[in-house]
Amino acid sequence: MKTKLQSIIERVVTYGVIVICILVMVYYFGSVSKKQKEAAVAKNAELASLKKQIVEAQEKLVERKEKVKKINAEVDEKEAEVREKFEKLLDKSDNYTIFIEQVQRKAKALDILIQNSTYDSPTQSSASSKYLEFKFNATVTGQYNKMKRFLWEIENAMGRLVKISNLEINPPISDKYGNISMKLSLSTFFKS
């Protein structure tokens, strides 16, 4: 049989253990809740920072779109200007023989001999249907320095766009008089 004192001690111990368990639970849940609140506050701060960065990025995107729009407008303006200048330099396709005469005059002025020249009638340009491309092929012979000057003048001093589309040096590179011979293909454009 239990004595009254044993009974009281058991109750005090039991109630003490229950109180200790409750205090431990309150402390544990309080500290976990505190850590969770701190983590939530940190995440909210991080989220606010990210939202701020998104707003700043969207503002920068709008600015850049405006810059791109301005640049595109400038490019379109320059393209129109270049196209206009290019078209001013173009003759009508009926005048392609004038181009041949210009090449022959340049060659004669620089003592370049044109041999075996051929040409194709102006055909539709691959760049645009608004233009016709004219190709002139020739074998030319002359001294190296004069040949170099002739090629430069063909591309830069004809008053029109002329490109050397093909260039082959015929062997030997130089004959006994110091002349070189090359096959040359020139292209120019006309209005269609």
N, CA, C and O of each residue as an XYZ file, in Angstrom:
768
protein
N       0.801     -1.162      0.000
C       0.000      0.000      0.000
C       0.852      1.236      0.000
O       1.958      1.329      0.531
N       0.236      2.135     -0.629
C       0.998      3.369     -0.759
C       0.635      4.306      0.367
O      -0.484      4.371      0.875
N       1.634      4.989      0.691
C       1.373      6.003      1.702
C       0.981      7.277      0.998
O       1.186      7.455     -0.203
N       0.419      8.139      1.782
C      -0.029      9.415      1.259
C       1.134     10.213      0.713
O       0.974     10.946     -0.263
N       2.267     10.091      1.303
C       3.442     10.841      0.878
C       3.927     10.319     -0.479
O       4.334     11.097     -1.342
N       3.882      9.041     -0.653
C       4.299      8.475     -1.935
C       3.349      8.921     -3.034
O       3.768      9.235     -4.148
N       2.101      8.942     -2.713
C       1.094      9.376     -3.670
C       1.327     10.832     -4.088
O       1.240     11.167     -5.269
N       1.617     11.675     -3.125
C       1.835     13.100     -3.403
C       3.116     13.256     -4.237
O       3.154     14.050     -5.177
N       4.136     12.511     -3.897
C       5.399     12.606     -4.628
C       5.196     12.154     -6.081
O       5.722     12.768     -7.009
N       4.435     11.087     -6.261
C       4.171     10.608     -7.637
C       3.404     11.649     -8.435
O       3.688     11.879     -9.610
N       2.424     12.279     -7.783
C       1.653     13.321     -8.479
C       2.542     14.506     -8.831
O       2.472     15.030     -9.942
N       3.373     14.927     -7.891
C       4.252     16.081     -8.127
C       5.215     15.738     -9.268
O       5.443     16.561    -10.154
N       5.773     14.539     -9.249
C       6.713     14.141    -10.299
C       5.977     14.084    -11.645
O       6.479     14.586    -12.651
N       4.806     13.482    -11.656
C       4.032     13.355    -12.901
C       3.672     14.732    -13.431
O       3.872     15.037    -14.607
N       3.125     15.575    -12.522
C       2.751     16.930    -12.962
C       3.993     17.722    -13.388
O       3.938     18.517    -14.327
N       5.113     17.498    -12.689
C       6.374     18.179    -13.037
C       6.867     17.764    -14.410
O       7.316     18.591    -15.204
N       6.774     16.446    -14.680
C       7.207     15.960    -16.002
C       6.296     16.537    -17.085
O       6.761     16.933    -18.154
N       4.991     16.578    -16.796
C       4.036     17.136    -17.782
C       4.337     18.610    -18.012
O       4.340     19.068    -19.154
N       4.588     19.354    -16.948
C       4.894     20.792    -17.069
C       6.181     20.979    -17.852
O       6.272     21.842    -18.726
N       7.189     20.149    -17.525
C       8.463     20.249    -18.254
C       8.242     19.941    -19.728
O       8.777     20.637    -20.590
N       7.473     18.924    -20.024
C       7.182     18.584    -21.433
C       6.464     19.736    -22.133
O       6.774     20.081    -23.273
N       5.511     20.315    -21.434
C       4.770     21.452    -22.023
C       5.717     22.618    -22.256
O       5.667     23.250    -23.311
N       6.582     22.915    -21.285
C       7.540     24.022    -21.445
C       8.511     23.752    -22.598
O       8.835     24.650    -23.375
N       8.968     22.501    -22.696
C       9.880     22.153    -23.795
C       9.159     22.317    -25.135
O       9.724     22.851    -26.090
N       7.914     21.856    -25.198
C       7.134     21.993    -26.439
C       6.905     23.457    -26.778
O       7.051     23.848    -27.937
N       6.553     24.266    -25.803
C       6.329     25.697    -26.039
C       7.619     26.346    -26.515
O       7.618     27.133    -27.462
N       8.730     26.008    -25.843
C      10.021     26.565    -26.254
C      10.380     26.115    -27.671
O      10.784     26.928    -28.503
N      10.230     24.816    -27.941
C      10.582     24.273    -29.273
C       9.731     24.920    -30.364
O      10.255     25.417    -31.361
N       8.427     24.909    -30.164
C       7.555     25.500    -31.180
C       7.756     27.003    -31.286
O       7.622     27.575    -32.368
N       8.076     27.644    -30.169
C       8.353     29.084    -30.203
C       9.618     29.388    -30.985
O       9.647     30.324    -31.785
N      10.676     28.593    -30.757
C      11.929     28.841    -31.474
C      11.791     28.471    -32.949
O      12.320     29.169    -33.814
N      11.073     27.363    -33.245
C      10.850     26.983    -34.643
C      10.021     28.052    -35.329
O      10.303     28.444    -36.461
N       9.019     28.509    -34.649
C       8.167     29.555    -35.224
C       8.972     30.830    -35.449
O       8.803     31.509    -36.461
N       9.854     31.151    -34.494
C      10.695     32.348    -34.619
C      11.634     32.205    -35.815
O      11.804     33.149    -36.587
N      12.247     31.019    -35.973
C      13.136     30.785    -37.105
C      12.369     30.842    -38.414
O      12.852     31.379    -39.411
N      11.166     30.279    -38.397
C      10.353     30.323    -39.611
C       9.958     31.758    -39.952
O       9.954     32.150    -41.119
N       9.626     32.534    -38.921
C       9.277     33.942    -39.153
C      10.482     34.701    -39.707
O      10.344     35.508    -40.627
N      11.680     34.437    -39.135
C      12.891     35.091    -39.637
C      13.162     34.678    -41.082
O      13.519     35.508    -41.917
N      12.988     33.372    -41.369
C      13.180     32.899    -42.745
C      12.152     33.522    -43.680
O      12.470     33.891    -44.811
N      10.918     33.635    -43.201
C       9.857     34.245    -44.022
C      10.159     35.717    -44.280
O       9.958     36.209    -45.391
N      10.646     36.424    -43.253
C      11.016     37.836    -43.420
C      12.154     37.960    -44.422
O      12.137     38.852    -45.270
N      13.155     37.064    -44.333
C      14.291     37.087    -45.267
C      13.811     36.799    -46.690
O      14.240     37.451    -47.642
N      12.916     35.813    -46.825
C      12.378     35.486    -48.153
C      11.536     36.637    -48.701
O      11.584     36.922    -49.897
N      10.768     37.297    -47.842
C       9.978     38.457    -48.283
C      10.890     39.594    -48.733
O      10.614     40.277    -49.719
N      11.984     39.785    -47.993
C      12.951     40.823    -48.387
C      13.591     40.461    -49.723
O      13.769     41.318    -50.589
N      13.937     39.172    -49.885
C      14.524     38.720    -51.153
C      13.516     38.875    -52.291
O      13.872     39.295    -53.392
N      12.259     38.535    -52.018
C      11.202     38.674    -53.020
C      11.010     40.137    -53.404
O      10.851     40.459    -54.582
N      11.024     41.018    -52.411
C      10.889     42.455    -52.688
C      12.058     42.946    -53.538
O      11.877     43.742    -54.459
N      13.266     42.457    -53.216
C      14.448     42.833    -54.000
C      14.320     42.345    -55.443
O      14.638     43.072    -56.384
N      13.850     41.102    -55.605
C      13.656     40.557    -56.956
C      12.590     41.329    -57.731
O      12.746     41.590    -58.924
N      11.509     41.691    -57.044
C      10.452     42.485    -57.701
C      11.000     43.840    -58.136
O      10.676     44.334    -59.217
N      11.835     44.438    -57.283
C      12.457     45.722    -57.626
C      13.359     45.565    -58.850
O      13.362     46.415    -59.740
N      14.129     44.461    -58.886
C      15.000     44.196    -60.042
C      14.179     43.973    -61.305
O      14.572     44.406    -62.388
N      13.040     43.297    -61.168
C      12.166     43.083    -62.329
C      11.654     44.414    -62.865
O      11.643     44.648    -64.073
N      11.228     45.287    -61.946
C      10.738     46.610    -62.377
C      11.846     47.393    -63.067
O      11.617     48.015    -64.104
N      13.063     47.364    -62.487
C      14.203     48.065    -63.099
C      14.535     47.465    -64.467
O      14.815     48.189    -65.422
N      14.501     46.129    -64.547
C      14.797     45.464    -65.816
C      13.750     45.809    -66.869
O      14.081     46.002    -68.039
N      12.486     45.888    -66.454
C      11.433     46.257    -67.402
C      11.609     47.696    -67.887
O      11.375     47.993    -69.058
N      12.020     48.581    -66.990
C      12.284     49.971    -67.384
C      13.446     50.034    -68.376
O      13.388     50.754    -69.373
N      14.508     49.265    -68.084
C      15.652     49.236    -68.999
C      15.262     48.636    -70.344
O      15.723     49.090    -71.391
N      14.412     47.613    -70.311
C      13.940     46.997    -71.551
C      13.172     48.008    -72.393
O      13.350     48.073    -73.609
N      12.328     48.788    -71.752
C      11.582     49.822    -72.479
C      12.548     50.836    -73.086
O      12.385     51.242    -74.237
N      13.566     51.248    -72.302
C      14.573     52.190    -72.813
C      15.310     51.596    -74.009
O      15.513     52.268    -75.020
N      15.707     50.335    -73.885
C      16.454     49.696    -74.975
C      15.577     49.517    -76.208
O      16.053     49.661    -77.334
N      14.311     49.208    -76.008
C      13.401     49.092    -77.158
C      13.289     50.428    -77.878
O      13.238     50.482    -79.107
N      13.252     51.502    -77.101
C      13.211     52.844    -77.705
C      14.498     53.119    -78.486
O      14.460     53.664    -79.589
N      15.648     52.733    -77.895
C      16.928     52.928    -78.585
C      16.969     52.101    -79.873
O      17.409     52.584    -80.917
N      16.506     50.853    -79.787
C      16.483     49.993    -80.974
C      15.571     50.598    -82.033
O      15.894     50.577    -83.220
N      14.453     51.126    -81.611
C      13.508     51.764    -82.541
C      14.170     52.958    -83.238
O      14.029     53.138    -84.447
N      14.896     53.772    -82.455
C      15.599     54.925    -83.030
C      16.682     54.465    -84.007
O      16.829     55.014    -85.098
N      17.444     53.437    -83.587
C      18.520     52.924    -84.444
C      17.943     52.359    -85.732
O      18.487     52.595    -86.811
N      16.844     51.614    -85.628
C      16.198     51.068    -86.831
C      15.714     52.175    -87.751
O      15.827     52.073    -88.972
N      15.174     53.235    -87.157
C      14.733     54.373    -87.976
C      15.933     55.007    -88.677
O      15.844     55.365    -89.852
N      17.066     55.151    -87.960
C      18.271     55.712    -88.566
C      18.795     54.799    -89.672
O      19.215     55.276    -90.726
N      18.772     53.495    -89.434
C      19.229     52.539    -90.447
C      18.346     52.616    -91.683
O      18.844     52.619    -92.809
N      17.031     52.677    -91.471
C      16.113     52.789    -92.608
C      16.374     54.076    -93.394
O      16.347     54.089    -94.625
N      16.627     55.152    -92.654
C      16.920     56.437    -93.294
C      18.217     56.351    -94.104
O      18.283     56.825    -95.238
N      19.248     55.740    -93.506
C      20.530     55.596    -94.214
C      20.382     54.680    -95.426
O      20.960     54.945    -96.480
N      19.608     53.603    -95.280
C      19.385     52.699    -96.418
C      18.719     53.450    -97.567
O      19.105     53.308    -98.728
N      17.719     54.245    -97.224
C      17.033     55.017    -98.259
C      17.996     56.005    -98.915
O      17.966     56.200   -100.131
N      18.845     56.622    -98.103
C      19.825     57.583    -98.629
C      20.829     56.881    -99.546
O      21.136     57.378   -100.630
N      21.336     55.729    -99.113
C      22.301     54.978    -99.926
C      21.640     54.498   -101.215
O      22.228     54.586   -102.293
N      20.410     53.988   -101.097
C      19.686     53.512   -102.281
C      19.482     54.663   -103.275
O      19.630     54.490   -104.485
N      19.142     55.837   -102.740
C      18.935     57.004   -103.608
C      20.239     57.398   -104.303
O      20.245     57.666   -105.505
N      21.352     57.434   -103.547
C      22.644     57.768   -104.149
C      23.048     56.730   -105.186
O      23.552     57.064   -106.259
N      22.816     55.449   -104.842
C      23.148     54.363   -105.766
C      22.346     54.507   -107.060
O      22.895     54.381   -108.155
N      21.065     54.766   -106.928
C      20.219     54.860   -108.116
C      20.558     56.079   -108.970
O      20.366     56.063   -110.186
N      21.068     57.146   -108.324
C      21.485     58.312   -109.098
C      22.690     57.986   -109.983
O      22.870     58.576   -111.048
N      23.510     57.039   -109.525
C      24.690     56.648   -110.288
C      24.366     55.692   -111.447
O      25.208     55.455   -112.314
N      23.174     55.159   -111.457
C      22.825     54.169   -112.473
C      22.341     54.807   -113.763
O      21.594     55.785   -113.754
N      22.787     54.227   -114.876
C      22.274     54.600   -116.195
C      21.122     53.675   -116.533
O      20.815     52.729   -115.808
N      20.499     53.978   -117.655
C      19.500     53.050   -118.178
C      20.244     51.910   -118.867
O      21.371     52.079   -119.333
N      19.606     50.766   -118.924
C      20.274     49.576   -119.466
C      20.664     49.730   -120.932
O      21.544     49.018   -121.416
N      20.023     50.644   -121.637
C      20.377     50.875   -123.041
C      21.794     51.435   -123.189
O      22.391     51.333   -124.260
N      22.330     52.023   -122.124
C      23.641     52.682   -122.189
C      24.788     51.773   -121.751
O      25.849     52.277   -121.382
N      24.612     50.457   -121.780
C      25.689     49.572   -121.312
C      26.915     49.646   -122.213
O      28.018     49.337   -121.761
N      26.757     50.045   -123.470
C      27.926     50.160   -124.347
C      28.830     51.316   -123.907
O      30.034     51.297   -124.166
N      28.254     52.313   -123.249
C      29.055     53.437   -122.743
C      30.035     52.931   -121.686
O      31.173     53.394   -121.618
N      29.593     51.985   -120.864
C      30.466     51.399   -119.855
C      31.666     50.721   -120.523
O      32.802     50.878   -120.075
N      31.412     49.979   -121.578
C      32.503     49.302   -122.305
C      33.498     50.336   -122.828
O      34.711     50.147   -122.728
N      32.977     51.430   -123.386
C      33.853     52.492   -123.893
C      34.681     53.100   -122.760
O      35.865     53.382   -122.939
N      34.054     53.304   -121.582
C      34.782     53.865   -120.443
C      35.935     52.943   -120.026
O      37.037     53.417   -119.750
N      35.687     51.645   -119.980
C      36.740     50.691   -119.613
C      37.860     50.731   -120.646
O      39.037     50.713   -120.287
N      37.499     50.785   -121.922
C      38.510     50.826   -122.977
C      39.335     52.103   -122.901
O      40.549     52.058   -123.098
N      38.703     53.245   -122.619
C      39.441     54.514   -122.484
C      40.409     54.467   -121.299
O      41.544     54.933   -121.404
N      39.958     53.903   -120.169
C      40.844     53.773   -119.000
C      42.047     52.904   -119.355
O      43.181     53.234   -119.005
N      41.801     51.806   -120.041
C      42.882     50.896   -120.417
C      43.865     51.595   -121.348
O      45.078     51.495   -121.166
N      43.342     52.296   -122.338
C      44.209     52.983   -123.313
C      45.033     54.059   -122.621
O      46.217     54.213   -122.921
N      44.430     54.808   -121.697
C      45.145     55.884   -120.996
C      46.302     55.337   -120.158
O      47.282     56.044   -119.924
N      46.199     54.091   -119.708
C      47.239     53.495   -118.862
C      48.096     52.482   -119.612
O      48.841     51.727   -118.988
N      48.004     52.454   -120.931
C      48.751     51.512   -121.782
C      48.464     50.057   -121.415
O      49.370     49.225   -121.361
N      47.225     49.775   -121.172
C      46.782     48.406   -120.903
C      46.106     47.914   -122.174
O      45.239     48.593   -122.725
N      46.497     46.748   -122.633
C      45.944     46.171   -123.848
C      44.793     45.234   -123.481
O      44.959     44.310   -122.685
N      43.613     45.490   -124.079
C      42.448     44.623   -123.854
C      42.356     43.657   -125.022
O      42.321     44.063   -126.183
N      42.316     42.364   -124.691
C      42.201     41.327   -125.713
C      40.993     40.452   -125.376
O      40.598     40.342   -124.216
N      40.426     39.845   -126.386
C      39.374     38.839   -126.191
C      38.256     39.297   -125.273
O      37.875     38.554   -124.369
N      37.729     40.462   -125.466
C      36.657     40.928   -124.591
C      35.315     40.351   -125.040
O      35.028     40.232   -126.231
N      34.521     40.003   -124.056
C      33.148     39.542   -124.305
C      32.257     40.176   -123.249
O      32.734     40.643   -122.215
N      30.967     40.187   -123.521
C      30.033     40.698   -122.524
C      28.711     39.976   -122.670
O      28.385     39.430   -123.724
N      27.976     39.989   -121.604
C      26.623     39.443   -121.599
C      25.672     40.622   -121.535
O      25.962     41.628   -120.887
N      24.551     40.502   -122.198
C      23.549     41.565   -122.106
C      23.103     41.701   -120.651
O      23.144     40.728   -119.898
N      22.682     42.888   -120.257
C      22.246     43.069   -118.867
C      21.143     42.076   -118.497
O      20.183     41.886   -119.243
N      21.302     41.450   -117.334
C      20.317     40.483   -116.838
C      19.844     40.903   -115.452
O      20.470     41.733   -114.793
N      18.745     40.324   -115.027
C      18.173     40.633   -113.716
C      19.203     40.388   -112.629
O      19.838     39.334   -112.603
N      19.376     41.346   -111.736
C      20.339     41.221   -110.636
C      19.790     40.287   -109.570
O      18.587     40.258   -109.311
N      20.679     39.531   -108.961
C      20.247     38.660   -107.867
C      19.937     39.476   -106.607
O      19.227     39.003   -105.719
N      20.467     40.697   -106.530
C      20.253     41.539   -105.360
C      18.850     42.144   -105.333
O      18.223     42.215   -104.276
N      18.364     42.577   -106.487
C      17.052     43.224   -106.530
C      16.507     43.164   -107.951
O      17.260     43.222   -108.923
N      15.211     43.048   -108.052
C      14.586     43.004   -109.380
C      14.547     44.387   -110.024
O      14.227     44.512   -111.206
N      14.871     45.425   -109.255
C      14.864     46.781   -109.790
C      16.102     47.082   -110.627
O      16.136     48.077   -111.350
N      17.122     46.223   -110.533
C      18.387     46.503   -111.190
C      18.758     45.389   -112.169
O      18.377     44.230   -112.005
N      19.510     45.781   -113.184
C      20.065     44.833   -114.136
C      21.568     44.792   -113.924
O      22.200     45.827   -113.712
N      22.136     43.606   -113.979
C      23.584     43.449   -113.813
C      24.204     43.185   -115.173
O      23.717     42.359   -115.945
N      25.289     43.899   -115.453
C      25.993     43.767   -116.723
C      27.393     43.240   -116.434
O      28.099     43.768   -115.574
N      27.792     42.189   -117.161
C      29.121     41.603   -116.961
C      29.959     41.778   -118.222
O      29.516     41.513   -119.339
N      31.195     42.237   -117.993
C      32.148     42.461   -119.079
C      33.385     41.630   -118.762
O      33.976     41.783   -117.693
N      33.781     40.754   -119.680
C      34.932     39.869   -119.491
C      36.003     40.237   -120.510
O      35.714     40.499   -121.677
N      37.245     40.249   -120.038
C      38.338     40.582   -120.958
C      39.636     39.972   -120.457
O      39.803     39.681   -119.272
N      40.540     39.790   -121.395
C      41.916     39.442   -121.053
C      42.713     40.718   -121.253
O      42.679     41.315   -122.329
N      43.432     41.139   -120.215
C      44.176     42.399   -120.267
C      45.660     42.127   -120.026
O      46.031     41.218   -119.283
N      46.501     42.945   -120.678
C      47.949     42.799   -120.555
C      48.559     44.180   -120.328
O      48.148     45.157   -120.956
N      49.540     44.257   -119.429
C      50.224     45.527   -119.177
C      51.225     45.362   -118.057
O      51.330     44.302   -117.439
N      51.966     46.441   -117.807
C      52.962     46.420   -116.735
C      52.252     46.381   -115.378
O      51.137     46.880   -115.228
N      52.915     45.787   -114.412
C      52.308     45.544   -113.103
C      51.761     46.824   -112.473
O      50.603     46.853   -112.055
N      52.578     47.889   -112.396
C      52.138     49.132   -111.743
C      50.948     49.747   -112.465
O      50.018     50.251   -111.835
N      50.988     49.698   -113.805
C      49.873     50.253   -114.581
C      48.629     49.372   -114.422
O      47.507     49.877   -114.382
N      48.831     48.068   -114.333
C      47.711     47.151   -114.146
C      47.057     47.397   -112.784
O      45.832     47.405   -112.660
N      47.891     47.596   -111.777
C      47.378     47.877   -110.433
C      46.560     49.180   -110.444
O      45.487     49.244   -109.844
N      47.058     50.192   -111.112
C      46.346     51.478   -111.210
C      45.040     51.311   -111.993
O      44.012     51.879   -111.625
N      45.089     50.532   -113.068
C      43.906     50.273   -113.886
C      42.801     49.614   -113.038
O      41.644     50.030   -113.084
N      43.170     48.597   -112.278
C      42.185     47.910   -111.434
C      41.598     48.844   -110.382
O      40.398     48.818   -110.110
N      42.472     49.677   -109.788
C      41.980     50.631   -108.789
C      40.997     51.603   -109.419
O      39.928     51.859   -108.866
N      41.362     52.147   -110.582
C      40.483     53.128   -111.232
C      39.171     52.503   -111.687
O      38.127     53.155   -111.646
N      39.214     51.249   -112.119
C      37.975     50.576   -112.529
C      37.003     50.532   -111.352
O      35.814     50.804   -111.520
N      37.494     50.196   -110.176
C      36.604     50.069   -109.025
C      36.274     51.397   -108.357
O      35.223     51.521   -107.728
N      37.154     52.400   -108.481
C      36.976     53.615   -107.681
C      36.790     54.912   -108.458
O      36.370     55.912   -107.876
N      37.086     54.927   -109.740
C      37.064     56.208   -110.450
C      36.236     56.164   -111.730
O      36.509     56.910   -112.671
N      35.245     55.311   -111.769
C      34.416     55.214   -112.976
C      33.136     56.042   -112.854
O      32.426     56.224   -113.843
N      32.836     56.540   -111.663
C      31.604     57.298   -111.477
C      30.388     56.393   -111.391
O      29.256     56.856   -111.528
N      30.610     55.126   -111.167
C      29.537     54.148   -111.023
C      30.065     53.011   -110.170
O      31.269     52.897   -109.940
N      29.147     52.168   -109.702
C      29.561     50.996   -108.938
C      30.036     49.928   -109.901
O      29.270     49.430   -110.726
N      31.315     49.582   -109.787
C      31.897     48.518   -110.606
C      32.613     47.583   -109.640
O      33.370     48.025   -108.775
N      32.367     46.297   -109.797
C      33.088     45.345   -108.961
C      33.834     44.374   -109.862
O      33.356     43.985   -110.928
N      35.012     43.997   -109.406
C      35.785     42.977   -110.110
C      35.294     41.650   -109.546
O      35.626     41.281   -108.420
N      34.508     40.946   -110.332
C      33.903     39.715   -109.823
C      34.795     38.499   -110.005
O      34.597     37.480   -109.345
N      35.785     38.597   -110.904
C      36.717     37.483   -111.075
C      38.034     38.031   -111.614
O      38.044     38.942   -112.442
N      39.137     37.471   -111.142
C      40.460     37.919   -111.567
C      41.381     36.703   -111.553
O      41.568     36.066   -110.516
N      41.948     36.392   -112.705
C      42.895     35.276   -112.813
C      44.145     35.757   -113.531
O      44.060     36.338   -114.613
N      45.307     35.516   -112.929
C      46.573     35.880   -113.579
C      46.981     34.711   -114.469
O      47.072     33.566   -114.028
N      47.225     35.040   -115.743
C      47.637     34.011   -116.705
C      49.138     33.757   -116.581
O      49.907     34.703   -116.409
N      49.565     32.507   -116.665
C      51.004     32.235   -116.627
C      51.655     32.659   -117.942
O      50.972     32.611   -118.965
N      52.851     33.047   -117.989
C      53.747     33.284   -116.857
C      53.334     34.564   -116.141
O      52.645     35.410   -116.711
N      53.751     34.695   -114.912
C      53.354     35.868   -114.127
C      53.864     37.139   -114.783
O      53.197     38.173   -114.725
N      55.019     37.082   -115.397
C      55.579     38.257   -116.065
C      56.329     37.786   -117.311
O      57.076     36.809   -117.264
N      56.118     38.501   -118.441
C      56.868     38.132   -119.651
C      58.206     38.865   -119.668
O      58.556     39.542   -118.701
N      58.951     38.734   -120.760
C      60.295     39.329   -120.813
C      60.272     40.849   -120.807
O      61.302     41.472   -120.550
N      59.107     41.474   -121.085
C      58.997     42.939   -121.075
C      58.451     43.455   -119.736
O      58.270     44.659   -119.559
N      58.194     42.545   -118.804
C      57.662     42.948   -117.494
C      56.149     43.085   -117.482
O      55.593     43.657   -116.545
N      55.472     42.574   -118.499
C      54.012     42.663   -118.568
C      53.379     41.430   -117.937
O      53.912     40.322   -118.005
N      52.216     41.664   -117.318
C      51.432     40.539   -116.820
C      50.134     40.475   -117.609
O      49.668     41.474   -118.156
N      49.568     39.290   -117.654
C      48.323     39.089   -118.380
C      47.314     38.471   -117.413
O      47.648     37.568   -116.646
N      46.098     38.961   -117.459
C      45.071     38.407   -116.571
C      43.702     38.410   -117.211
O      43.389     39.246   -118.059
N      42.898     37.460   -116.789
C      41.488     37.424   -117.173
C      40.727     38.194   -116.118
O      40.942     38.026   -114.917
N      39.832     39.042   -116.592
C      39.142     39.966   -115.691
C      37.660     39.912   -115.995
O      37.259     39.941   -117.158
N      36.848     39.835   -114.960
C      35.385     39.928   -115.116
C      34.917     41.111   -114.290
O      35.150     41.174   -113.083
N      34.257     42.043   -114.950
C      33.738     43.247   -114.287
C      32.218     43.183   -114.279
O      31.603     42.686   -115.222
N      31.620     43.689   -113.212
C      30.167     43.759   -113.123
C      29.771     45.174   -112.753
O      30.421     45.818   -111.929
N      28.701     45.653   -113.365
C      28.128     46.943   -113.003
C      26.609     46.811   -113.105
O      26.099     45.788   -113.561
N      25.901     47.838   -112.683
C      24.443     47.760   -112.597
C      23.782     48.892   -113.359
O      24.338     49.980   -113.509
N      22.581     48.606   -113.834
C      21.758     49.582   -114.551
C      20.342     49.527   -114.013
O      19.943     48.557   -113.369
N      19.584     50.589   -114.287
C      18.156     50.586   -113.932
C      17.420     49.670   -114.900
O      17.733     49.627   -116.090
N      16.460     48.954   -114.389
C      15.703     48.078   -115.288
C      14.558     48.829   -115.953
O      13.815     48.247   -116.743
